Amino acid sequence: MAAHAKCSPSAAYRWLECTAAPTFEEQFPEVAASDYAREGTLAHSICELYVRREFVEAIPKRTFNARLKKLQAEELYDDEMLTTAEVYVEYLREKALGFKATPFVAPEVRVDLTDYIPECFGTCDCVMFGDDTLHITDYKHGKGVPVSAIGNPQMRLYALGALRLYRVIFGDSIKRVSMAICQPRLSSNVEEDSMTVEELLAWGESVKPRALEAFNGPGEFVPGEHCRFCRGRERCRARADEQTSLEHFKSFVAENAEPKPGQSAILTDAEIGDLLKRGAELVQWYTDLQAYALGAILGGGVIPGFKVVEGRSNRAFSDPDAALQTIEAAGYDRAMLYDYKPKSLSELEKLLGKKDFAATVGDYVIKPPGKPTLVPETDKRPPYSPAAVDFAEVGGGGA
């Protein structure tokens, strides 16, 4: 039921801002689960199996291997899933060791959220209770968009559901709640957030009116970054009005089109920063419109003023092996036809396994400084330091 809830916890970041979103989205068909989503579901199942073996039950090796083999037979299985599951369990293991006594651990816990959101349930990937703290961990398999645990409404709603469930068992011994997001394909570091039970409950009360408004509709349209995964983002008039009216540019442009007396005709760095922030949403909106128009025309629709054409492509062999064999048979040396290329670092790590790879060639592994990249200041990465880059280059190799 949680997967089809009108106001789902995973979309809370959106409907808490734009209470019109849930009702508006109902006009559009649900998008079929992508390979990425199904891949994530499979990775979660493997993680659950690892967690159960580590914390919940003494699964015989033969049984564990049989269950794992069944999951590995799935079409979207990848060996990397074993590595990420190990990273996930290692984090939970370290977290458990941080408690004074062995904590209570439960994977895949279904929680009731109807005290805060009508007709809504959720699933906590792992719940741990030790000392006076209830700890919720969410595993995310995606590697495209980093998700922060700080102030994350989905995690807080899961925490409220877990608190409701386990307070019956542990009572007032639960004083604090901590929440973590483990996203091993993006980073080995796990970000955490925490608050007292009182703070969490107060937050829960504060979202009730918004949740009720979002559930009952029609709600209020509030366009913003949270539109990114809305099913109706391309057809939303409020979002279009926000961009086409240029209200978020108008005052800025009017102030700077003709410099006031004593005002420079040159934009300041602060003004450039402001325009970059505002322009990002405009670019994203245009990209969404392009994607919608392409799909509409390919589906037989008409977008006045636009058509779909065949894009540029590169030549390719219909049968590469046969083509190369034919060239070789014509008298050309095989060495001329093939380039010798070693496997990449990541491929070798998969081949050897994380531990053996580190033990064998770990001393040769370096991480060169990345290319300077412009991002919003809310990005969690530390600021680029030319001095640190110079030092790294001077330091050189991996010895």
N, C-alpha and C positions, 0 to 999 in steps of 0.2 A: 504493500500500500504506500510505503514511504516514497517509492520511486515515482509514483503518479500523484502524489499529494499536490494540491493546488498551490500551496505555499510550502515548498520543500525547504529543509534546512540548507541544502547545498545552494539554493538560489536566494537565501536570506539577504545576502549583500545587495541584491537587486531590489526585492520587494520591500525591504525596509526603507530604501530611498525612493523608489517609484512604486507607490501602492497600487497604481493602475496596471502594472505589468502582468500579474497573474490572470486577471479577467481578460485583458487585451490579448494575451498569448493564446487563450482558448480558441480564438478565431482561426488559428493556424495549425496545420497538422503537426503532430509530434515528429521530430526527426528520428528516423530509424537509427538504432544503435550503430555507431561507427566501429570500424576495426579497432580504433584507439580505445573506445569504451569497452569493447569486448575483451581486448587485451588487458585492460585494467582490471576487469572482473576476474579474469584467469589469474593474474598476478596476485590479487587479493586472496584467492582460494589457496594458492601456494603459501602465501604468508600465514594464513590461518593454520594450515597444516603444520608449519614450522613452530608456530607459537604454541599450539596444542601439545606438540611433542616436548617443547622446552618447559612449559609451565603447568599444563593441565593434566595430562595423562601419560603414563609410561607406555608409549606405543612401541611394540616390538619392531625391530629393524625391518623384518620381512613385511610386516603390515604397512609400515611407513613407506617403504620402497614401492609397494604395490599401489598405494594411494597416489604417491607422487608420479608413478609411471602412467597412471590413468590420466592425470592432469597434463603430463608431458605429451600425451598422444593428441591433445587438442591442436587444431590447425594453427592457432596463433602463438603457440608456445615458443619461447626463446630461452636459451641457456642463461641469458642475463637475468631472468626472473629468479633463478636460484641465488645469484649474487645479491640482488636487491632484497630478497627475503632474508638472507643472512645478515645484511646490514641492518634491516629492520629489527630482527630478533636480537642482534648484538646491542642495539640501542635499548631495547626493553630489558635485556639482561643487566646492563649497566645501571639502568634506572632502578631496577629491583634491588640491586646490591647497595644502592644509596639509602635504603630504608634500614632502620635499626633491626627489624625482624622481617622474616620472609613475608612479602605482601600477598594479598589476594589478587589473582590475575584471571581475567575472563576475556576471551576473544569473541568478536562478532556478537555484541550484546544489543538486542533490540530494545529501544527505549520509547516510552510514551511521552509525546510532547504536547498532548492536547490541553494541558493546563495553560499553555501559552499560544498555541496555534491550533485552530480547529482542524479536526480530522488528520492530524499529522503524527507520524512516527519516524524514527530514525534508527540507524545502526552504528554503534561505536565499534571501530575496528579492534580496539583493545582498551579494557578498563582495568586499572590497577589501584588497589587501596593499601596504603601502608602508613604507619605512624598516624598523622591526623589529616593526610592528604589523599584526595581522590584524583587520580591522574588518568586523563583521556588521551589516547594517541590515535591519530588518523594517518593511515598510509596512503600516499598518492603516487601512482605509477607514472604519471605524465612527466614529460621533460620539456614541454614547451613554455608553460607559464608558471613561474615560482609562486607559491602560495604562502602567505605569512600567517603565523599563528597569533600574532599580536592583534588583539581586538577583533579576532575573527568571529563573526556572528554564528557561522555554522558550528564551530567548535563550542561556543558558549551554549548554544541550544542543545547540543549533544551532552554537554556537561550538566545542564539542567535536567535532562531526561535521566542521566545516570544517577544524579543526586536523588531524584524522586524515587528511583528504583532501589538504591542501596541504603538510603537513610532508614528504610524499614528494617534493614539488617544491622547496620553499624550505628544508627542513631546519631546523637550529637557529637560522637567522636570524630566525625568529619568536620574539620574546621576550615580547610582550604581546598581549592580545586585548581589543578594545573592542567594545561592543555598543550599538546605538541603535535606538530605536523612533520612526518618523516617523508621526504621526497628524495630518495637515494639516487635517482637517475640525474638529479640536478646538483645535489650536494650531499656530502657525508655528514654535514653539520645539521643537527635537528634543532629547530627553533621552538622555544616554549613561551607560554604566557601563564600567569597565575593570578588568582584573586581569592579573597576570603569568600566563604559561603554567603555571608551577608551581602557582599558586593555583587555576587552573581545573582542572587535572588532579586536584588533591587534592579539589576539590569533586566532580568526577566520580566518584572512588572512593567518596566518602561517600554518594552516592545509589544506588550499585549495589545494596546490600542492600534498600533500600526499593523500588527498581524490581523486583527479583526477587520480593519479597513481594507487591507489587501485581499482578505478571503472573501468578504461580502461584495466588494466592488461598489461603484466603478473605480474608486480610488483617484489619486492625483498623479498625473504624468510629470515626471521629473527626469529629463534626459541627462545623461552623464556617462562616465566611463563604465558604469555598471550595465549599460545597454549591450555590451559586447556579445553576450551569449543569449540575449532575448530572442525568442523565435520570431517576433514581429519587428525586429530592429530595422529592417529595410523598408517596411510599410508604415512605420510610425510617423504620423503627421507632427506630433509634438517634437520629435527629434529633428524632423526636416525643418520645422519652423525655427527651431533653435539655431540650426546651421545656416539656413538661407536668409534669415532676417539679419544675421551677423550682429545680433544684439551684443554678443560678448566681444565683438570687435568695434562696434560703432563708436562708443565713447572714446576708445583709444584712438581710432583713426581720426575722428573729428578733432580731438585735441592736438593731434600731431600732423594733420594734413597741411595746415598753414601754421607755422611757428608763431607763438605769441611773442609780443615784444620781449626781447631778452632771452627767448628760448631758442636753443640750437636746432638747426634743421636735421641734425644727426640723431638717430635713435640712441638712447642710452643702453647700456648692457642690461639694466633692470627691465627696460621696455622690451628688449629682444627676448629676454627670458619669459616675460608675460605672453608675448605673441607665440612663442614656441609651445607653451602649455595649451593655449587656446586652439592653435592650429592642429594639434595632434588629433583632437576629436573630429575636426573637419575632415582630415585625411582618412580617418577610420570610417567615417560615415560614407564618404565617396567610394571607398573600397567595398563596403557592404552593398551599396547600390549597384556597383559593377557586377558583383557576384550574383545578385538577385536577377539583374537584367539578362546576364548570360544564361542562367538556368531557365528563365521564363521563355526566352527565344528558342532555346534548344528543346523546350517542352511544347513548342508549337504556338507560343504566344507572340504578341507583337509589342515592341517597345518603340514608339514613334521616334524616328530620327536615328535609329541604331539597327545594326544587323550583325550577325556572327559570320566570320570568315575563317578559313583554315589558316592557322598560324605557321610560322616558319618551322621547318624540321630539317634534320641532318640525314644524310645518306647512311644506310646501314646494310650489312649483309643479311640476307634472309636465313642463311645457315653459316655462321662464322667458322665453325669447325671444317665444314666441307670446303669453304672458300680457301682457307689457309692450306688445307691438304692439297688442293688443286694447284695453288701457287708453288708449294713445295715440290709437287710432282713435275712442275714445269722446269725444275732445275735450280730453284733458288734455295740457298742455305737456310735451314731451319733457324739458326741463330739470328739471321737477319729479320725473321718474322715475329720474334717474341722478345719482349723486354723482361728481364729478371727483376722482380720487385718483391721485397720482403713484406710480410704481413704488418699491419699497423700495430701500434702499442696496444690499443684496445682489443684487437683481434688476438694478439699473443696472450694478453691477460686472461681472456676467455678460454684460450686453449690450455694454458697452464693452470688456471685457477688462481684466485686472488692471493692466497697465502704463498703458494709455490712461486708465483710470479714475483712477489715482493722479496722472497728469500733468495731467488736466483738472480734477478737483475734490478732489484729495487734501488741499488746504489747508482745505477745508470739513469734513473728516471729524474728528469728535471721538468719544471713547469715554467717556460719562458713567459715574460710579461705579455699580457694581451694588448691588442691594439686599442688606443684611446677611443672610447665610445661615449657618446652623449646620451644620458639617461635622466629621468626625473630625479630630484634629490631624495625622493622617498625610496629609491632603490637601496636594497640592503648592503650592496657591495661598498667597500671603503673607497674613498676618493682616489683618483689616479695620482700617483706620486712620481714625477720625473726622477727625483733623487733615488727613490727605491729601484726604479728601472735601471738607472746608471749603475747602481751598486750590484744588481743582479747580473748585469752584463759583465761587470768587472770580475764578479765571483765566478762566472763561467760555468764549467762542467758540473757534473753530478757527483764528483768524488767527495 
